[in-house]
Amino acid sequence: MEFKKNAFSNNITFVVGKQLKIRQNGHDPIKFTVADIDEDTVTLDGNHPLAGKTLIFDIHLVAIT
């Protein structure tokens, strides 16, 4: 998602890869990762860090009921 930089507090330094926690209307904060920085805009990625990655689980089956 792309946002205008001036929509954020002036004390935020945007760095690609940096995570930001953003709270909206009293809800729990959501983590975003800075994906891209332009002169006037910043692009934030709200996907989970493991999104798109292959996950391999090693499990031990205890019972089938």
N, C-alpha and C positions, 0 to 999 in steps of 0.2 A: 504494500500500500504506500502510496506516495503522499507526503504531507509537506506543507510549507514550513520552513524552519521557524518562521516567526510565530507559529502556533504553539511553540514550546517555550519554556522558561529560558531566559538568556544565559543561565549558568550551566546549561547542558552543552557538553563538548561531544560532537558526533564523531565517532570513529568506526570505520567499517569493521564488523565483527563484534562490536560492543553490544552487550545486552542492556535493555532499558526495561524497567517495570513501569507500566502505565496503568493508573487507576481511573475508572470511568464511572461517574455517577454513584459513588459509594459501593461499587462492587469490588471484589478481590482484584488485586493487581494482575495484569497479564504481561508475560515476558515477550518482548520483541527484540529481534536482532537487527542492527543497522546493516542493510544490504548494499546501499549505494548512497553517495552524497553528491549533490549538485550544488551550484552556486546558491540557489534559493530553496531547494527542496531536499528532503531526505526520504529514502525508501526503506520501509521497515518490513521485516518478514516475521509474521506471527505464527509460523509453523513450529511444531515441536522439533527440537534439535535432532531427533532420530527419524523424522519424516523423510521418506524416500530411501532410507538405508535398509540393507538386508539384515534382518535379525535372526540369529540362530540360537535356539534354546536347547539346553541339555537338561532333560527331565528324568525323574525317576517315578514311574507309575506305581502308586501305593495300592490302589484298589479300584475295582469297577463295580458299581452297585446298580 
